[in-house]
Structure formats: C-alpha cells, structure tokens
Amino acid sequence: MSRRIFKVMASDRMDGKAGGDPRFEILIVGMNGELRGKQLPSGAEGKVWAGEIRLPTSTQSLDIWGDDNDDITGLSLTIGDPDGMVVADRRSLAPMPWAPEGSMQVLATMCEFDGSPSFMDPRAILASVVERYRNRGLTPVVATELEFYVMSADWRDTGRPSPPESLTYRGEPNGFQLYDMSAVDALEDYLQTLKAYAKAQALPADATTAEFGPGQFEINLMHRADALAAADDCLYLKRIAEQAARRHGLKSTCMAKPYSEHAGSGLHVHASVIDSQGRNILDAKGGEPKLLKSVTAGLLDSMRAAQLIFAPFANSYRRFQPGSFAPVDLTWGSGHRGTAVRIPDKDGPAARIEHRVAGADANPYLLLAAILGGMLNGLDRELDPGEETMPSYAPANTTRLTHDFLSAVETFRTSPFIADIFGARYQALYGDTKRKEALAHLSTVSDFDYRTYLARL
C-alpha cells in the first residue's frame, strides 16, 4: 500500500496556512496507543530514511502517566536505558495539514540494532500476526469504525467535560442525537476541517454519523487488505480529530466513557479473509456459514483473555452496562447489534464478522492483533460458537465479560492465548504495567465515595 498525499488548499483550512517553518515528525506507537517520537526540521528527513534516528527502547514501555516503571520491568536504567533504531515505514508518510505547509509525519517501528523488531512495538506485534496469515496463503481484510466525542475546550478549567455550546440549551444537551443531521450541521465547520485533514492524508474515510451522546460522532474507514495500514489509518484519524478540534477551539476525546449519563464510545472492527486468488474464504455461498461460525467461536473463546486489550483502562469498564450497545455477554448473532460478535453478511465478497467489544480508547494495533489472533483459532480448528442470539431469543447461561479492570488484568497475565499472540515478554510487560494502573485506581478514593458514603457512614 502506498499512501497518496493530497495538498490541503487554503480554503480547506480554518484560517489559511499555519505560520512558521515546516517540520518532519517520526513517530512510534506507545503501549496505550499514544504517539511519541522526534520532530526534525524540514530537510533533515534524510536521517530518517537512512535509519539514523534513535530513541530509548523503553519509550514503548511507558504507562499512561509516562512512567517507565523500571522497578517493575527492568527495561530502563536497570540495563542502561539503551537506544533502539527507529525504522520508518514509507507507506505511512503523510502531510500534517494542521502544521506549516510542507510538514510531514511518518510512523516507524522500534528495532534492535540487529534489525529485529522490538518485542514492545505494537506495529511489530500486529505485523507478526499478519505474517501468520501470509504463511497460510491468506490475507486479512479489515476496517474500523471509530466513535469519539467533541466537547468544549474548558475541561481543564472546570475539571469535567461538557458538550459544545452549539449542542446545548442553557448548558444542557439538546437530547439524544443519533443520526441527527442538525447535530452534524451544528458542528459543520469542525467536521469539514476534519474531512479536509483526512483527505490530505488519503485516509479512506467513508460515512460520518452523529451518535447517541451530545457531540459524539462516528467515522467509518473503508476496508483494507493490509491490517497494518488499517491500524495506521485509525491512529491517524484519532490524531486529526484532535487537531481539527484544536483548530476550532474544541476538544476531542477517545476516552471510552467521558460522561456518566451518556453513551460510551466504541471502536468496532469488521474483518474478513481472502486467499491468494482474492476470494473471500468466509463466503458461505448461500449455504451453511461453517467457517464464519468457527471464526466467530475463535473470537468468543479468546475474548475474556483479550478483554484487557479491548478495554485497556479503568474507565473502559464503565461502557459494559446491561441495556447498552456495548456487549456484556460472549454472544453472537446475524445482524444483531447487541452481541459481542455480529455477522453483518454471510454470502458474497462482503461476508465478514464485526467485533463490537472494544472501546475507542483501544490501541488499534494491539486490538487488530487480538482479533486476528482469535480468528486464527477458528481457521485452524472447527469450532462451535453455540446458540445464536436472535431478536426475540437470547441463549441462557452465557459467559459474561468482566466489569472489573483488575480481573481483566489477571486473566490477561495468565492466558496461553495472549502469550502465543503477543509473546510472553509483552504479556508480562503489559500485564504488570496495567496491574499497577488497576491497583492505583482501586486505592483512589473518588468523589462518588465522598458524596455517597461520607455523610451516611
């Protein structure tokens, strides 16, 4: 895949060209899906292509607070905090339309000095799973659907999020906005800037819809027969959503549940598999979708083990509420949007699964690695997903996803599936780092505790 690059015209920008000198950014992906890297002056990118850029390998072990946790991991000063090579992927080269004209960015993989990818690099982890498909003569085809909130930029001052003023009346939201075109119209300037940025980066953006919550939107990205490029697209979309919000004096967030009273934000993944002839092997051709069901079973069987990837933060677990569109049970259905795995189509080139568990806060590389790894189980073995959830019928005694962050951590840390897909070293690193985060959350007394218990106990 080569990324076509479009020049953003001044009319596509909010205020014309950004001032200052152009720059070049080389970026790696952290454990939590954050971008880290170096900013170089334009003209110095020759160092990037020559492989001369260095960063400490521990950069990809940083937790959500930016701590390297050397006392837990032993990957920083314990071993001298060694450098790694930052190897840029030319396919991901894209302009930064929010920056001075001519500014560019590129994603990279952290590598050891022998050229092997770091065990901590999320892009390398996904690439290794895709390689397993390639060894079978297969190619996964994936697409993501990202939900996110746009909110007022005063959240740092108020200490809490609030919808954009154009979506409120006397400070209160105007109500649910699902598919509401007036909500789209109210934030038209922001959405147009976002779309201009997406066009400049050649992101395969498709439909934009208003979701339930005030200021909540979903942008669908089209399918790619390149899972790494699909994850790159999703990460770039998160960045341009935030950059467009800044341009308009707003804030965007992929926090899974920013409001207690409003819907959470998900990151749904559609996936199919093609063979060397380009044929969709999940196509049931009008018959019994045996392979689709087996792939679905593979996903369900691995879902509890991988829930920490789908829901990587304490806030993530606030999405999993009965009666919401975030699934709480390990169920599947044909076209049923309340299930963990949905089969939108079983016949023809569009035959595929939709994975509906992950929140918008998920790292897209680790997310796709977990999903494609679960699908491999169903490709290699004939599995049964159990009873199908129907509009008027739900199977009894289904296994439930956990609502507890620490429980998800402990399941992840001991899972043979996780060790196989992510490697035992990354399983330990990610699990131990998240365990520290979960314990910090448990030991923090919240405003809820004070309001509910302090006056009564």
FIKE-684314 format. One record per residue (C-alpha): residue in one letter; x, y, z. Coordinates in steps of 0.5 Angstrom, whole numbers, plus 500, padded with zeros to 3 digits. Layout:
N
<node rest="a" c1="X" c2="Y" c3="Z"/>
...
This chain:
457
<node rest="m" c1="500" c2="500" c3="500"/>
<node rest="s" c1="503" c2="507" c3="498"/>
<node rest="r" c1="499" c2="513" c3="501"/>
<node rest="r" c1="497" c2="518" c3="496"/>
<node rest="i" c1="499" c2="525" c3="499"/>
<node rest="f" c1="494" c2="531" c3="498"/>
<node rest="k" c1="496" c2="538" c3="499"/>
<node rest="v" c1="491" c2="542" c3="503"/>
<node rest="m" c1="488" c2="548" c3="500"/>
<node rest="a" c1="488" c2="555" c3="504"/>
<node rest="s" c1="480" c2="554" c3="503"/>
<node rest="d" c1="480" c2="548" c3="507"/>
<node rest="r" c1="484" c2="551" c3="513"/>
<node rest="m" c1="480" c2="554" c3="518"/>
<node rest="d" c1="485" c2="560" c3="518"/>
<node rest="g" c1="489" c2="559" c3="512"/>
<node rest="k" c1="496" c2="556" c3="512"/>
<node rest="a" c1="499" c2="556" c3="519"/>
<node rest="g" c1="505" c2="560" c3="520"/>
<node rest="g" c1="512" c2="558" c3="522"/>
<node rest="d" c1="517" c2="553" c3="518"/>
<node rest="p" c1="515" c2="546" c3="516"/>
<node rest="r" c1="518" c2="540" c3="520"/>
<node rest="f" c1="518" c2="533" c3="520"/>
<node rest="e" c1="516" c2="528" c3="525"/>
<node rest="i" c1="518" c2="521" c3="526"/>
<node rest="l" c1="513" c2="517" c3="531"/>
<node rest="i" c1="513" c2="511" c3="534"/>
<node rest="v" c1="507" c2="508" c3="538"/>
<node rest="g" c1="507" c2="507" c3="545"/>
<node rest="m" c1="503" c2="502" c3="550"/>
<node rest="n" c1="497" c2="506" c3="550"/>
<node rest="g" c1="496" c2="508" c3="543"/>
<node rest="e" c1="500" c2="515" c3="544"/>
<node rest="l" c1="505" c2="518" c3="539"/>
<node rest="r" c1="512" c2="519" c3="541"/>
<node rest="g" c1="518" c2="521" c3="537"/>
<node rest="k" c1="522" c2="527" c3="535"/>
<node rest="q" c1="521" c2="533" c3="531"/>
<node rest="l" c1="526" c2="535" c3="526"/>
<node rest="p" c1="527" c2="541" c3="522"/>
<node rest="s" c1="525" c2="540" c3="514"/>
<node rest="g" c1="531" c2="538" c3="510"/>
<node rest="a" c1="533" c2="533" c3="516"/>
<node rest="e" c1="529" c2="527" c3="514"/>
<node rest="g" c1="535" c2="524" c3="510"/>
<node rest="k" c1="537" c2="522" c3="517"/>
<node rest="v" c1="530" c2="518" c3="518"/>
<node rest="w" c1="531" c2="515" c3="511"/>
<node rest="a" c1="538" c2="513" c3="513"/>
<node rest="g" c1="536" c2="510" c3="520"/>
<node rest="e" c1="540" c2="514" c3="524"/>
<node rest="i" c1="534" c2="516" c3="529"/>
<node rest="r" c1="535" c2="513" c3="536"/>
<node rest="l" c1="530" c2="513" c3="542"/>
<node rest="p" c1="531" c2="509" c3="548"/>
<node rest="t" c1="527" c2="502" c3="547"/>
<node rest="s" c1="524" c2="504" c3="554"/>
<node rest="t" c1="520" c2="509" c3="551"/>
<node rest="q" c1="515" c2="504" c3="549"/>
<node rest="s" c1="514" c2="501" c3="556"/>
<node rest="l" c1="512" c2="508" c3="559"/>
<node rest="d" c1="505" c2="507" c3="563"/>
<node rest="i" c1="499" c2="512" c3="562"/>
<node rest="w" c1="503" c2="517" c3="566"/>
<node rest="g" c1="509" c2="517" c3="562"/>
<node rest="d" c1="513" c2="513" c3="568"/>
<node rest="d" c1="518" c2="508" c3="565"/>
<node rest="n" c1="517" c2="503" c3="571"/>
<node rest="d" c1="524" c2="501" c3="572"/>
<node rest="d" c1="523" c2="498" c3="578"/>
<node rest="i" c1="517" c2="493" c3="575"/>
<node rest="t" c1="520" c2="492" c3="568"/>
<node rest="g" c1="528" c2="493" c3="569"/>
<node rest="l" c1="528" c2="496" c3="562"/>
<node rest="s" c1="530" c2="503" c3="563"/>
<node rest="l" c1="536" c2="505" c3="568"/>
<node rest="t" c1="537" c2="498" c3="570"/>
<node rest="i" c1="540" c2="496" c3="564"/>
<node rest="g" c1="543" c2="503" c3="562"/>
<node rest="d" c1="537" c2="505" c3="558"/>
<node rest="p" c1="539" c2="503" c3="551"/>
<node rest="d" c1="537" c2="506" c3="545"/>
<node rest="g" c1="534" c2="503" c3="539"/>
<node rest="m" c1="533" c2="504" c3="532"/>
<node rest="v" c1="527" c2="508" c3="530"/>
<node rest="v" c1="526" c2="505" c3="523"/>
<node rest="a" c1="521" c2="509" c3="519"/>
<node rest="d" c1="515" c2="506" c3="514"/>
<node rest="r" c1="515" c2="510" c3="508"/>
<node rest="r" c1="508" c2="507" c3="507"/>
<node rest="s" c1="505" c2="512" c3="513"/>
<node rest="l" c1="509" c2="518" c3="510"/>
<node rest="a" c1="503" c2="523" c3="510"/>
<node rest="p" c1="503" c2="531" c3="511"/>
<node rest="m" c1="501" c2="535" c3="517"/>
<node rest="p" c1="495" c2="540" c3="515"/>
<node rest="w" c1="495" c2="543" c3="521"/>
<node rest="a" c1="502" c2="545" c3="521"/>
<node rest="p" c1="506" c2="550" c3="517"/>
<node rest="e" c1="505" c2="548" c3="509"/>
<node rest="g" c1="510" c2="542" c3="508"/>
<node rest="s" c1="510" c2="539" c3="514"/>
<node rest="m" c1="510" c2="531" c3="514"/>
<node rest="q" c1="510" c2="525" c3="519"/>
<node rest="v" c1="512" c2="518" c3="519"/>
<node rest="l" c1="510" c2="512" c3="523"/>
<node rest="a" c1="516" c2="508" c3="525"/>
<node rest="t" c1="518" c2="501" c3="528"/>
<node rest="m" c1="523" c2="501" c3="534"/>
<node rest="c" c1="528" c2="496" c3="532"/>
<node rest="e" c1="534" c2="493" c3="536"/>
<node rest="f" c1="541" c2="494" c3="533"/>
<node rest="d" c1="541" c2="487" c3="529"/>
<node rest="g" c1="535" c2="490" c3="525"/>
<node rest="s" c1="530" c2="485" c3="529"/>
<node rest="p" c1="523" c2="489" c3="531"/>
<node rest="s" c1="523" c2="490" c3="539"/>
<node rest="f" c1="518" c2="486" c3="543"/>
<node rest="m" c1="515" c2="492" c3="545"/>
<node rest="d" c1="513" c2="495" c3="539"/>
<node rest="p" c1="505" c2="495" c3="537"/>
<node rest="r" c1="506" c2="495" c3="530"/>
<node rest="a" c1="511" c2="490" c3="530"/>
<node rest="i" c1="506" c2="485" c3="534"/>
<node rest="l" c1="501" c2="486" c3="529"/>
<node rest="a" c1="506" c2="485" c3="523"/>
<node rest="s" c1="508" c2="478" c3="526"/>
<node rest="v" c1="500" c2="476" c3="527"/>
<node rest="v" c1="499" c2="478" c3="519"/>
<node rest="e" c1="505" c2="474" c3="518"/>
<node rest="r" c1="502" c2="468" c3="520"/>
<node rest="y" c1="496" c2="469" c3="515"/>
<node rest="r" c1="501" c2="470" c3="510"/>
<node rest="n" c1="504" c2="464" c3="512"/>
<node rest="r" c1="498" c2="460" c3="510"/>
<node rest="g" c1="497" c2="464" c3="504"/>
<node rest="l" c1="492" c2="468" c3="507"/>
<node rest="t" c1="491" c2="476" c3="508"/>
<node rest="p" c1="486" c2="479" c3="513"/>
<node rest="v" c1="482" c2="485" c3="510"/>
<node rest="v" c1="480" c2="490" c3="516"/>
<node rest="a" c1="476" c2="496" c3="517"/>
<node rest="t" c1="475" c2="500" c3="523"/>
<node rest="e" c1="469" c2="505" c3="526"/>
<node rest="l" c1="471" c2="510" c3="531"/>
<node rest="e" c1="467" c2="514" c3="536"/>
<node rest="f" c1="469" c2="520" c3="539"/>
<node rest="y" c1="467" c2="526" c3="543"/>
<node rest="v" c1="468" c2="533" c3="541"/>
<node rest="m" c1="467" c2="538" c3="547"/>
<node rest="s" c1="468" c2="545" c3="550"/>
<node rest="a" c1="476" c2="546" c3="551"/>
<node rest="d" c1="474" c2="549" c3="558"/>
<node rest="w" c1="475" c2="542" c3="561"/>
<node rest="r" c1="482" c2="544" c3="564"/>
<node rest="d" c1="479" c2="549" c3="568"/>
<node rest="t" c1="472" c2="546" c3="570"/>
<node rest="g" c1="475" c2="539" c3="571"/>
<node rest="r" c1="470" c2="536" c3="568"/>
<node rest="p" c1="467" c2="535" c3="560"/>
<node rest="s" c1="462" c2="539" c3="557"/>
<node rest="p" c1="458" c2="539" c3="550"/>
<node rest="p" c1="460" c2="544" c3="545"/>
<node rest="e" c1="456" c2="550" c3="546"/>
<node rest="s" c1="452" c2="549" c3="540"/>
<node rest="l" c1="449" c2="543" c3="542"/>
<node rest="t" c1="446" c2="545" c3="549"/>
<node rest="y" c1="441" c2="550" c3="551"/>
<node rest="r" c1="442" c2="554" c3="558"/>
<node rest="g" c1="448" c2="549" c3="559"/>
<node rest="e" c1="444" c2="543" c3="558"/>
<node rest="p" c1="445" c2="538" c3="552"/>
<node rest="n" c1="439" c2="538" c3="547"/>
<node rest="g" c1="438" c2="531" c3="548"/>
<node rest="f" c1="440" c2="524" c3="544"/>
<node rest="q" c1="443" c2="526" c3="537"/>
<node rest="l" c1="443" c2="519" c3="534"/>
<node rest="y" c1="443" c2="520" c3="526"/>
<node rest="d" c1="441" c2="527" c3="528"/>
<node rest="m" c1="443" c2="532" c3="522"/>
<node rest="s" c1="442" c2="538" c3="526"/>
<node rest="a" c1="448" c2="536" c3="530"/>
<node rest="v" c1="452" c2="535" c3="524"/>
<node rest="d" c1="450" c2="542" c3="522"/>
<node rest="a" c1="452" c2="545" c3="529"/>
<node rest="l" c1="459" c2="542" c3="528"/>
<node rest="e" c1="460" c2="543" c3="521"/>
<node rest="d" c1="466" c2="547" c3="521"/>
<node rest="y" c1="469" c2="542" c3="525"/>
<node rest="l" c1="467" c2="536" c3="521"/>
<node rest="q" c1="469" c2="540" c3="515"/>
<node rest="t" c1="476" c2="541" c3="518"/>
<node rest="l" c1="477" c2="534" c3="520"/>
<node rest="k" c1="475" c2="532" c3="513"/>
<node rest="a" c1="480" c2="536" c3="510"/>
<node rest="y" c1="485" c2="533" c3="514"/>
<node rest="a" c1="483" c2="526" c3="512"/>
<node rest="k" c1="483" c2="528" c3="505"/>
<node rest="a" c1="490" c2="531" c3="506"/>
<node rest="q" c1="493" c2="524" c3="509"/>
<node rest="a" c1="489" c2="520" c3="504"/>
<node rest="l" c1="485" c2="517" c3="510"/>
<node rest="p" c1="480" c2="512" c3="507"/>
<node rest="a" c1="474" c2="516" c3="511"/>
<node rest="d" c1="467" c2="514" c3="509"/>
<node rest="a" c1="461" c2="516" c3="513"/>
<node rest="t" c1="460" c2="521" c3="518"/>
<node rest="t" c1="455" c2="520" c3="523"/>
<node rest="a" c1="452" c2="523" c3="530"/>
<node rest="e" c1="452" c2="518" c3="535"/>
<node rest="f" c1="447" c2="518" c3="542"/>
<node rest="g" c1="451" c2="523" c3="546"/>
<node rest="p" c1="452" c2="530" c3="545"/>
<node rest="g" c1="458" c2="532" c3="541"/>
<node rest="q" c1="459" c2="524" c3="540"/>
<node rest="f" c1="461" c2="522" c3="532"/>
<node rest="e" c1="463" c2="516" c3="529"/>
<node rest="i" c1="467" c2="516" c3="523"/>
<node rest="n" c1="468" c2="509" c3="518"/>
<node rest="l" c1="474" c2="508" c3="515"/>
<node rest="m" c1="474" c2="503" c3="509"/>
<node rest="h" c1="477" c2="496" c3="509"/>
<node rest="r" c1="484" c2="495" c3="507"/>
<node rest="a" c1="487" c2="489" c3="505"/>
<node rest="d" c1="493" c2="491" c3="510"/>
<node rest="a" c1="492" c2="490" c3="517"/>
<node rest="l" c1="498" c2="495" c3="519"/>
<node rest="a" c1="495" c2="500" c3="514"/>
<node rest="a" c1="488" c2="500" c3="517"/>
<node rest="a" c1="491" c2="501" c3="524"/>
<node rest="d" c1="495" c2="507" c3="522"/>
<node rest="d" c1="489" c2="510" c3="519"/>
<node rest="c" c1="485" c2="509" c3="525"/>
<node rest="l" c1="491" c2="512" c3="529"/>
<node rest="y" c1="492" c2="518" c3="524"/>
<node rest="l" c1="484" c2="519" c3="525"/>
<node rest="k" c1="485" c2="520" c3="532"/>
<node rest="r" c1="490" c2="525" c3="531"/>
<node rest="i" c1="487" c2="529" c3="526"/>
<node rest="a" c1="480" c2="529" c3="530"/>
<node rest="e" c1="484" c2="532" c3="536"/>
<node rest="q" c1="488" c2="537" c3="531"/>
<node rest="a" c1="482" c2="539" c3="528"/>
<node rest="a" c1="478" c2="540" c3="535"/>
<node rest="r" c1="484" c2="545" c3="537"/>
<node rest="r" c1="483" c2="549" c3="531"/>
<node rest="h" c1="476" c2="550" c3="533"/>
<node rest="g" c1="477" c2="552" c3="540"/>
<node rest="l" c1="474" c2="545" c3="542"/>
<node rest="k" c1="477" c2="538" c3="545"/>
<node rest="s" c1="476" c2="531" c3="542"/>
<node rest="t" c1="477" c2="525" c3="546"/>
<node rest="c" c1="477" c2="518" c3="545"/>
<node rest="m" c1="476" c2="516" c3="553"/>
<node rest="a" c1="471" c2="511" c3="553"/>
<node rest="k" c1="466" c2="514" c3="558"/>
<node rest="p" c1="467" c2="521" c3="559"/>
<node rest="y" c1="460" c2="522" c3="561"/>
<node rest="s" c1="457" c2="518" c3="566"/>
<node rest="e" c1="450" c2="519" c3="563"/>
<node rest="h" c1="451" c2="519" c3="556"/>
<node rest="a" c1="454" c2="513" c3="551"/>
<node rest="g" c1="461" c2="511" c3="551"/>
<node rest="s" c1="465" c2="511" c3="545"/>
<node rest="g" c1="467" c2="504" c3="542"/>
<node rest="l" c1="472" c2="502" c3="536"/>
<node rest="h" c1="468" c2="497" c3="532"/>
<node rest="v" c1="472" c2="492" c3="527"/>
<node rest="h" c1="470" c2="489" c3="521"/>
<node rest="a" c1="474" c2="483" c3="519"/>
<node rest="s" c1="474" c2="478" c3="513"/>
<node rest="v" c1="480" c2="474" c3="510"/>
<node rest="i" c1="482" c2="473" c3="503"/>
<node rest="d" c1="486" c2="467" c3="499"/>
<node rest="s" c1="492" c2="468" c3="494"/>
<node rest="q" c1="486" c2="469" c3="489"/>
<node rest="g" c1="483" c2="475" c3="492"/>
<node rest="r" c1="477" c2="470" c3="494"/>
<node rest="n" c1="473" c2="471" c3="501"/>
<node rest="i" c1="474" c2="465" c3="505"/>
<node rest="l" c1="469" c2="467" c3="509"/>
<node rest="d" c1="463" c2="467" c3="504"/>
<node rest="a" c1="458" c2="462" c3="505"/>
<node rest="k" c1="456" c2="462" c3="498"/>
<node rest="g" c1="448" c2="461" c3="500"/>
<node rest="g" c1="450" c2="455" c3="505"/>
<node rest="e" c1="451" c2="454" c3="512"/>
<node rest="p" c1="457" c2="459" c3="514"/>
<node rest="k" c1="461" c2="454" c3="518"/>
<node rest="l" c1="468" c2="458" c3="517"/>
<node rest="l" c1="464" c2="464" c3="519"/>
<node rest="k" c1="462" c2="461" c3="525"/>
<node rest="s" c1="468" c2="457" c3="527"/>
<node rest="v" c1="472" c2="464" c3="526"/>
<node rest="t" c1="466" c2="467" c3="531"/>
<node rest="a" c1="468" c2="462" c3="536"/>
<node rest="g" c1="475" c2="463" c3="536"/>
<node rest="l" c1="474" c2="470" c3="538"/>
<node rest="l" c1="469" c2="469" c3="543"/>
<node rest="d" c1="474" c2="463" c3="546"/>
<node rest="s" c1="479" c2="469" c3="547"/>
<node rest="m" c1="475" c2="475" c3="549"/>
<node rest="r" c1="476" c2="474" c3="556"/>
<node rest="a" c1="483" c2="473" c3="555"/>
<node rest="a" c1="484" c2="479" c3="551"/>
<node rest="q" c1="479" c2="484" c3="554"/>
<node rest="l" c1="485" c2="488" c3="557"/>
<node rest="i" c1="487" c2="490" c3="550"/>
<node rest="f" c1="479" c2="492" c3="548"/>
<node rest="a" c1="479" c2="495" c3="555"/>
<node rest="p" c1="485" c2="498" c3="557"/>
<node rest="f" c1="484" c2="503" c3="562"/>
<node rest="a" c1="480" c2="503" c3="569"/>
<node rest="n" c1="475" c2="508" c3="565"/>
<node rest="s" c1="474" c2="503" c3="560"/>
<node rest="y" c1="470" c2="498" c3="564"/>
<node rest="r" c1="464" c2="504" c3="565"/>
<node rest="r" c1="462" c2="502" c3="558"/>
<node rest="f" c1="460" c2="495" c3="560"/>
<node rest="q" c1="453" c2="496" c3="562"/>
<node rest="p" c1="447" c2="492" c3="561"/>
<node rest="g" c1="442" c2="495" c3="556"/>
<node rest="s" c1="447" c2="499" c3="553"/>
<node rest="f" c1="450" c2="498" c3="546"/>
<node rest="a" c1="457" c2="496" c3="549"/>
<node rest="p" c1="456" c2="488" c3="550"/>
<node rest="v" c1="457" c2="485" c3="556"/>
<node rest="d" c1="456" c2="477" c3="554"/>
<node rest="l" c1="460" c2="473" c3="550"/>
<node rest="t" c1="455" c2="472" c3="545"/>
<node rest="w" c1="454" c2="473" c3="537"/>
<node rest="g" c1="448" c2="474" c3="532"/>
<node rest="s" c1="447" c2="475" c3="525"/>
<node rest="g" c1="446" c2="483" c3="524"/>
<node rest="h" c1="445" c2="483" c3="532"/>
<node rest="r" c1="448" c2="490" c3="535"/>
<node rest="g" c1="447" c2="488" c3="542"/>
<node rest="t" c1="452" c2="482" c3="541"/>
<node rest="a" c1="460" c2="481" c3="542"/>
<node rest="v" c1="461" c2="479" c3="535"/>
<node rest="r" c1="456" c2="481" c3="530"/>
<node rest="i" c1="456" c2="477" c3="523"/>
<node rest="p" c1="453" c2="483" c3="518"/>
<node rest="d" c1="453" c2="479" c3="512"/>
<node rest="k" c1="455" c2="471" c3="511"/>
<node rest="d" c1="455" c2="471" c3="503"/>
<node rest="g" c1="459" c2="474" c3="498"/>
<node rest="p" c1="465" c2="478" c3="498"/>
<node rest="a" c1="462" c2="482" c3="504"/>
<node rest="a" c1="462" c2="476" c3="508"/>
<node rest="r" c1="465" c2="478" c3="515"/>
<node rest="i" c1="465" c2="479" c3="522"/>
<node rest="e" c1="464" c2="485" c3="526"/>
<node rest="h" c1="468" c2="485" c3="533"/>
<node rest="r" c1="464" c2="490" c3="538"/>
<node rest="v" c1="467" c2="490" c3="544"/>
<node rest="a" c1="473" c2="495" c3="544"/>
<node rest="g" c1="473" c2="502" c3="546"/>
<node rest="a" c1="475" c2="508" c3="543"/>
<node rest="d" c1="481" c2="508" c3="548"/>
<node rest="a" c1="484" c2="501" c3="545"/>
<node rest="n" c1="491" c2="501" c3="542"/>
<node rest="p" c1="489" c2="500" c3="534"/>
<node rest="y" c1="495" c2="495" c3="533"/>
<node rest="l" c1="494" c2="491" c3="539"/>
<node rest="l" c1="487" c2="491" c3="538"/>
<node rest="l" c1="487" c2="488" c3="531"/>
<node rest="a" c1="493" c2="483" c3="533"/>
<node rest="a" c1="488" c2="480" c3="539"/>
<node rest="i" c1="482" c2="480" c3="534"/>
<node rest="l" c1="486" c2="477" c3="528"/>
<node rest="g" c1="489" c2="472" c3="533"/>
<node rest="g" c1="483" c2="470" c3="535"/>
<node rest="m" c1="480" c2="469" c3="528"/>
<node rest="l" c1="486" c2="464" c3="527"/>
<node rest="n" c1="484" c2="459" c3="532"/>
<node rest="g" c1="477" c2="459" c3="528"/>
<node rest="l" c1="481" c2="458" c3="522"/>
<node rest="d" c1="486" c2="452" c3="524"/>
<node rest="r" c1="480" c2="449" c3="528"/>
<node rest="e" c1="473" c2="447" c3="527"/>
<node rest="l" c1="470" c2="451" c3="533"/>
<node rest="d" c1="462" c2="452" c3="535"/>
<node rest="p" c1="460" c2="459" c3="538"/>
<node rest="g" c1="454" c2="456" c3="541"/>
<node rest="e" c1="447" c2="458" c3="540"/>
<node rest="e" c1="446" c2="465" c3="536"/>
<node rest="t" c1="443" c2="471" c3="540"/>
<node rest="m" c1="436" c2="473" c3="536"/>
<node rest="p" c1="432" c2="479" c3="536"/>
<node rest="s" c1="427" c2="475" c3="540"/>
<node rest="y" c1="431" c2="470" c3="544"/>
<node rest="a" c1="438" c2="470" c3="548"/>
<node rest="p" c1="441" c2="464" c3="550"/>
<node rest="a" c1="441" c2="463" c3="557"/>
<node rest="n" c1="447" c2="462" c3="562"/>
<node rest="t" c1="452" c2="466" c3="557"/>
<node rest="t" c1="459" c2="467" c3="559"/>
<node rest="r" c1="460" c2="475" c3="562"/>
<node rest="l" c1="465" c2="480" c3="560"/>
<node rest="t" c1="468" c2="482" c3="567"/>
<node rest="h" c1="466" c2="489" c3="569"/>
<node rest="d" c1="473" c2="490" c3="573"/>
<node rest="f" c1="479" c2="492" c3="571"/>
<node rest="l" c1="484" c2="488" c3="576"/>
<node rest="s" c1="480" c2="482" c3="574"/>
<node rest="a" c1="482" c2="483" c3="566"/>
<node rest="v" c1="489" c2="484" c3="568"/>
<node rest="e" c1="490" c2="478" c3="572"/>
<node rest="t" c1="486" c2="474" c3="566"/>
<node rest="f" c1="491" c2="477" c3="561"/>
<node rest="r" c1="497" c2="476" c3="565"/>
<node rest="t" c1="496" c2="468" c3="565"/>
<node rest="s" c1="493" c2="467" c3="559"/>
<node rest="p" c1="496" c2="462" c3="554"/>
<node rest="f" c1="493" c2="465" c3="548"/>
<node rest="i" c1="496" c2="472" c3="550"/>
<node rest="a" c1="503" c2="469" c3="551"/>
<node rest="d" c1="502" c2="466" c3="544"/>
<node rest="i" c1="500" c2="472" c3="540"/>
<node rest="f" c1="503" c2="478" c3="544"/>
<node rest="g" c1="509" c2="474" c3="546"/>
<node rest="a" c1="511" c2="472" c3="554"/>
<node rest="r" c1="515" c2="478" c3="555"/>
<node rest="y" c1="510" c2="483" c3="552"/>
<node rest="q" c1="505" c2="479" c3="556"/>
<node rest="a" c1="509" c2="480" c3="562"/>
<node rest="l" c1="510" c2="488" c3="561"/>
<node rest="y" c1="503" c2="490" c3="559"/>
<node rest="g" c1="500" c2="486" c3="565"/>
<node rest="d" c1="505" c2="488" c3="570"/>
<node rest="t" c1="504" c2="495" c3="568"/>
<node rest="k" c1="497" c2="495" c3="568"/>
<node rest="r" c1="496" c2="492" c3="574"/>
<node rest="k" c1="500" c2="498" c3="577"/>
<node rest="e" c1="495" c2="502" c3="574"/>
<node rest="a" c1="489" c2="498" c3="576"/>
<node rest="l" c1="492" c2="498" c3="584"/>
<node rest="a" c1="492" c2="505" c3="583"/>
<node rest="h" c1="485" c2="506" c3="581"/>
<node rest="l" c1="483" c2="502" c3="587"/>
<node rest="s" c1="487" c2="505" c3="592"/>
<node rest="t" c1="484" c2="512" c3="590"/>
<node rest="v" c1="478" c2="515" c3="594"/>
<node rest="s" c1="473" c2="518" c3="589"/>
<node rest="d" c1="468" c2="524" c3="589"/>
<node rest="f" c1="463" c2="518" c3="589"/>
<node rest="d" c1="466" c2="515" c3="595"/>
<node rest="y" c1="465" c2="522" c3="599"/>
<node rest="r" c1="458" c2="524" c3="596"/>
<node rest="t" c1="455" c2="517" c3="598"/>
<node rest="y" c1="459" c2="515" c3="604"/>
<node rest="l" c1="462" c2="520" c3="608"/>
<node rest="a" c1="455" c2="524" c3="610"/>
<node rest="r" c1="452" c2="517" c3="612"/>
<node rest="l" c1="457" c2="512" c3="615"/>
